Amino acid sequence: MNRRQTLIAWAVITAGFVAIGAGWTGVQSTPVVAVQLSYMTSGGLVGLGLIVLGTGLLRSDDLRAIRHGVEELRDRIDDLEHDVSDTKDWLQTLEVKRIQALAVEDGAGRGLRL
């Protein structure tokens, strides 16, 4: 995980909540409804925008970490497939040698009986 991007994402999310809090403080400081709506709109929209942006940064960082893990698993699976293939080839070679050894023993045994 990219620690710097994670810290930036949390800072942006925190700034979003601060913006919402500042908007709420502005609403509390005035009795005029029109001014209250402007504080809530500006503080709320900016705050929500920052929270969405920060959450997007966190998700992209998480997805990057997941993608890296999947690539590592694919590499391990490829290595395992090669190991299995090598083992299969080795077993086939061993089986051929065993059959050849049995054929030689069988041929030698028959030759002695005659």
Secondary structure, 3 states (H helix, E strand, C coil): CCHHHHHHHHHHHHHHHHHHHHHHHHHHHCCCHHHHHHHHHHHHHHHHHHHHHHHHHHHHHHHHHHHHHHHHHHHHHHHHHHHHHHHHHHHHHHHHHHHHHHHHHHHHHHHHHC
